[in-house]
Amino acid sequence: MSPRASSTRSSDTPLLVPRGGAFGGTALRTLDARLCAVRSGAERPGQTEWMPASLPELLPWFDEHARDLPWRRPGTSAWGVLVSEFMLQQTPVSRVAPIWLEWLARWPVPSALAVALPADVLRAWGKLGYPRRALRLHATATVIATEHADQVPDQLDALLALPGVGAYTARAVLAFGYRRRAPVVDTNVRRVIARAVHGIGDAGPARTAADLADAEALLPAGDAEGARFAAALMELGAVVCTARTPSCRICPVRARCAWQAAGRPEYTGPSRRAQIFTGTDRQVRGRLLDVLRQAPGPVRRIALDAAWPDAQQRERCLLSLLDDGLVELVSDDPQERFALPGERP
């Protein structure tokens, strides 16, 4: 199916229409007024004076080219979608897919994960990164099992009340788990909208209200179509409208892209700090957790000492792992041994 308005406008009609609704009627004027109200007057650097009514080519493209990701397959539950969203945060799809399959086979419903030992959860999480997410997912499973009859909530407020679930994850569950019309905004979606709608090379720093308003303005009206469109926006940013080397030649919305029409100008807004990993506390924490994950039980401090040469940094990271509940000191052991949470000799 096509997004709204595509049935009344031929595919070669320009997408961009003047702000204020000079072309597009009452519906577009209402949409534009709502969008401006949410923004509260704050405009993006380089934003154009145009607002798109739809991207009608996007859904047919998605139907033909969408990647076969396991959590997109028919029969995937809202729980499966929730698990995938926890895992996919700042982690490549290629690393997530096999672990997601293992998790859903082992813990197919929230109550199954809720009764697992945190140590087993962390081992199963492996090297997906940010292991605190694994413990938050475990806590979320417990809440769902005990307070929601083992069913992932299908209301936004209830989802946002779950441990570790924020604005993005809650709406992703609504859209991809329950096929609801919900604006799902990640880095890829923000980049697509920045280019196709606003004509700038990058979205710059996140601005939650404006970003959600931008995404919602593009969604078709129906639940099923809106949910699929949300997935299509993410897919376009992930595989075509990429950050460094966008494949504009094969982009399905190229003819309607404001950035392309403007000559693909360089982004001149606020820059984002490049992330580094080597030598950081994050790397050290990962090394220490690797030692514990690979051990059949608690380990002595000497095993952790061998994981990183800088004693001061290593001790700082060990203390932070203890504070985060990712590591426990076996307090009744005079040899000072450490273990994953819930694990005892």
N, C-alpha and C positions, 0 to 999 in steps of 0.2 A: 504493500500500500504506500501511498505517497503522503507527505506531510500536508497539513491543511493549506488551503489556498492554491495548491498545485493544480487542482481541477479547473480553476477559473483563470489560470494564466499559463500560456504556452511555455515550453521549456526554453525558448530563446528570448523570452521577455526578461529585461534586466531585473535582477533581484533587488537592487538597492532602491529604496523609495525615500522621499524627503521626510525628515522628522516632522512630527506634528500632524501627519496623516493627509497631506494634500493629495496623495494617491494611496488608496487602500481602504478607505471607508472608516466606519465607526469602530470596528473591531481593532484595526491597527492603531487608531487614535487612543483607544482605551489601553491597549497594550503598551503603547509608547508612554502614556502618562504614568502608568504603574511603574514602568522601568525607571523613569526619571525620578519618581517619588522615592523609590528605594535607594537610588543613588544619592539623594539629598543634595543634589547640585554638584557633587564631586565628579569631575570628568577625568578620564584617563589621558595621559600625555599622548598627543597626536591623534586623539579620537576624532573621527569624521562626523559630519552632520547627517549621517545616514543610519538607518536601522533596517535590517533584513526582515522580511515577512516569513521566509522559510528557506530551506535548502532542499528542494524537492529531489535532487539527484542523489542525495546521501543514502536513503534507505535502499533503493535498488542496488547501489554499489555495495552496501553492506551485505545484502542478501547474497550477492555473488562472491564477495571477497573476504568475508569475515573469517578470522582464524578459527580453527576447530579447537577451542579451549575446553577442557573437561568440565569446568563449572558452567559452561554455556549449553551443555547438552541437555536434551529433553529429560525430564525426570529429576533434575537437580533441585534439591530442596532449598528453602530459605536458609536453613542451617549450613548447607554446603556453600551457598553464596557468602554467608557471613564469614565462614572459615577462610574462604578465598580472599576476601577483602582484608582480613587481618594479615594474611600472609603476603599479599601483593604490595603492601606499603613499602615503597623504596626498595623493592626486590624484583628482579627480572622474572618474567613469566616462565622462562625455561627452567629456572631453579625451583619455582613454586609448584609446577604441575605434578611432578612425580611425588613430592611430599604431600600435596593435597590429596592425591589418590590414596596414599597410604593412611592418612588421617581419617578420611571418610570410611575406609574399609575397617579401620580399628575403632573409630568413635563415630558411628553413623548418626547419632542423635546427641543432643546436649547432655542428657543424663549420663551417657556412657563416658563422656569426657569428664564430667563433674566428679565422678568417683575415682578417677585416675590419680596416681601420685604425681605431685608437681615435678618430681625428678624424672618420671617417665615422660611427662609432657615436654620438658626441656630437652630430653634426649631425642624425642621424635621431631622436635622443631629443628634440630640440627643446626646448620649454618645459614638459616634464612635471614639472620640479622635481627637486631633489636629484640633480644630474647624476652624482655619484659612484656612484649606483645603476647608471647605464649602464655605467661601467667595471667595476663588480663583476659585472654580468651578463655582460659580455664575458669576464671572468676565469672565471666559472662555466662559460660555454660552452666555454672552452679545456680546463678540467678534465674536463668531461663527454666532450668529443671524444677526449681523449688517454687518460683513465683508465677510462672507462665505455663504450667502444665506441660513442660517439655516442648513448647512451640515457640519459635522465634516470633516476637511481637510484630504485628503488621501496622502499628501506628507510630508516627514519627516521635512523639514525646516518649513513648515507652522504649523505643530503640535508643534514644539519646540518653536515657537513664541507665543503660547497661554499662558496665565497666569497660573503658577503652573504646567506646563507640562515640564518634564525633559526627559532625554535620555531614561529612562525605560518606562515611560508612553507613550511617542510618539511611540516607537517601539511596545509596547503592543497593541496600537490601530491599527497600521498597520497589525500586525499579527492576532489579534483576532477579530478586527472589519472589516478589509478588506481582510483577508486571504492572506496576503502578506508574502513572505519570509523575515523575519527580526529577528535578534538575540535579544531575550528578556531576560535580565539578572537581576534576583533578588537574594536574599540570598540563596534560595533553589537551583537555577540553579548553582550558584557559588560553592555550596557545592558538588553537584553531579559531576561537572566537576573536582573539586579538587580531589575527591576520584577516580572516574572512569578513569579519564585521567591522572592525575598527581601523583596519589598514595599517597596523603597526606590526613590527617583526616579532615582538614578544609581549607577554602579558604583564611583565614586571611583578612587583610584590603582590601577594594575594590580598584581595579586598572582598571579604566573604559576601556581604550583602549585594554589592554590585555584580560580583561573579555569578551568584545564584540568579540574580535578575536577568543577566545576559543569557544564561543557559535556558532559563524558563521561557524567555521570550521566543526562543527558537523551537521549543517542543510542540509537536502536533497536539491537538486537543484530546484525543482519546488515550486511555490508559495503556493499552497494549502497544499502540503505535508510538506513544510518547516514550515508553520504556525502551523500545527497540531503537528509537532515535537517539536516546541518551547513550546507549551502547555504541551506536554508529559514530557519534561524535568522538568518543574515547578512542575507538579503533582508528579513525582517520588521523588523529594526532599521534597515535602510537606507531603507525606503519607508513604513513604518507607525509603528513604535515609535521615532520620531526623537527627537533630543535636546530640541529646543525646543518643537515643536508635534506631539506624538504624535497620530495619528488613531485614538484608542481606539474610536470608534464603529464602525469597520470592521475592527477587529483580530480575527483568527480565534480568538485565545486569550483574549479579554476575559473570558469567563465563568470562566476558571481563573486569572486574573491576581491575584496577591497584592497588588500595588500598587493595582489598581482596587478590590479588596475593602476595602482599608484607607482608601479615600477619596483616593487619589493624594497622599500626604503629600509635602511639600517635602523635597528632599535636604538633609541637615544635616552630611554628612561632610566630609572634607578637600576643599578646592577645588583645581581645576587652573588653572594659570596660563594666561591667555588669550594666544594666539599673535598677534604682530604681524608685519607684513612691511615696511611703508613705512619707508624710512630705515635699515633694518637692513643688516648686512653681507651677509646672504643676498640682498637685493635688489641690492646693489652687485656682488656676484659674478655674479649673473645678467646684469646689464647688460654686464659685461666679457666674459662668455662669448658674449653675443649678438653683440658686435662680431666676435669671432673666428669664430663659426659662419656669419655672413653674408659673410665675406670669402672669396675663392677661395684664399687662402694666408696666409702670415704677414703680420702688420700691424706698423706702427711704433708706438712708445709714444704718439705724439701722438694716434693714433686712439683709444687706450684712455683717454687723458687727457680726451677730449671726452665720455666716457660718464658721468662723474660729477664734480661740481664740487669735492667735498671731497678735496683731494689726500692728506691723511693717511689718511683712511678708504679711499680708492681704492688707495693703495699697500699698506695692510695686507691688503686683500682680494686684490690681485694676488699678493702673497706667499703667501697661504693657498691660492690656486689652484695656484700652482707647487708648494707642499708636497704638495697632494693629487694631483698628477699630472694635473690637468685642463688645465693650460697648460704650455707649454715655452718656454724662452728659446732663440732661435736663436743659439747661442753663437758661431758663426763669422761673425756679421754685425756689423760695426762700428757699425751704426745702431741696434742693440738692438731687434730685432724679436721678436715673440711669436707662437706658433702653438698650435693644438690638438695634443695628443700624437700623435706619429708623422708629423706633417705637415712637409714640407720644401719649399723653393722648387723 
